[in-house]
Amino acid sequence: MSRLHLVPAFAALLACAHFALAQKTPYTCIRAGESANLTVQPRAGFALMGGGTDLDEAFQFLCDRANGGDMVVLRARGDDE
């Protein structure tokens, strides 16, 4: 039994994988600070921000809630990465 009939399927699979990996990701992940895992007791907290310039109190609130742990910031868009 010949396995030559598998060659076109394998080639198509490789082509699909190539095009899938060549696509640009629709998001940007930026990590700042210490990458080591820490054992802390954070508390839940969130802040909805509308793009104003005076956000210090909101970020201070989030930092206090994180208790030295990680914080995640999700942005819909923005020019000042």
C-alpha positions as CSV (number, residue, x, y, z in Angstrom):
1,M,0.0,0.0,0.0
2,S,1.5,3.3,-1.0
3,R,1.6,6.3,1.3
4,L,2.0,8.8,-1.5
5,H,-1.7,9.8,-1.1
6,L,-0.7,11.3,2.3
7,V,1.8,13.7,0.8
8,P,-0.8,16.3,-0.5
9,A,-2.6,16.2,2.9
10,F,0.6,16.7,4.8
11,A,1.6,19.6,2.4
12,A,-1.7,21.3,3.0
13,L,-1.3,20.9,6.8
14,L,2.1,22.5,6.6
15,A,0.8,25.4,4.5
16,C,-2.0,26.0,6.9
17,A,0.3,26.0,9.9
18,H,2.7,28.4,8.1
19,F,-0.1,30.9,7.4
20,A,-1.5,30.6,10.9
21,L,1.9,31.3,12.5
22,A,2.6,34.1,10.1
23,Q,-0.4,36.1,11.2
24,K,0.2,39.1,13.5
25,T,-1.3,38.7,17.0
26,P,-4.2,41.0,17.6
27,Y,-2.9,42.1,21.0
28,T,0.3,43.3,22.6
29,C,1.6,41.9,25.9
30,I,4.0,44.1,27.8
31,R,5.4,42.9,31.1
32,A,7.0,45.3,33.5
33,G,8.6,44.6,36.8
34,E,9.7,41.4,38.5
35,S,8.9,38.2,36.6
36,A,9.4,35.9,39.6
37,N,6.3,34.5,41.3
38,L,5.6,36.0,44.7
39,T,3.5,34.7,47.6
40,V,1.2,37.5,48.5
41,Q,-2.4,38.0,49.6
42,P,-3.9,40.4,47.1
43,R,-7.5,41.6,47.3
44,A,-9.8,41.9,44.3
45,G,-10.1,45.4,42.8
46,F,-10.9,47.0,39.5
47,A,-11.0,50.5,38.1
48,L,-12.8,51.6,35.0
49,M,-10.9,54.5,33.5
50,G,-12.1,56.8,30.7
51,G,-8.8,58.1,29.4
52,G,-8.4,61.1,31.6
53,T,-5.1,62.5,32.7
54,D,-5.5,62.3,36.5
55,L,-5.4,58.6,37.2
56,D,-3.0,58.5,40.1
57,E,-5.6,57.7,42.8
58,A,-7.0,54.8,40.7
59,F,-3.6,53.3,40.1
60,Q,-2.7,53.8,43.8
61,F,-5.9,51.9,44.7
62,L,-5.0,49.1,42.4
63,C,-1.4,48.8,43.7
64,D,-2.7,48.8,47.3
65,R,-5.1,46.0,46.4
66,A,-2.4,44.0,44.6
67,N,-0.3,44.0,47.8
68,G,2.9,43.7,45.9
69,G,1.6,41.1,43.6
70,D,0.7,41.2,39.9
71,M,-1.6,43.7,38.3
72,V,-3.3,43.3,34.8
73,V,-4.2,46.3,32.7
74,L,-6.5,45.7,29.7
75,R,-6.7,48.4,27.1
76,A,-9.0,48.6,24.2
77,R,-6.7,51.0,22.3
78,G,-4.0,53.6,22.9
79,D,-1.1,55.3,21.3
80,D,1.2,55.7,24.4
81,E,2.4,52.2,25.0
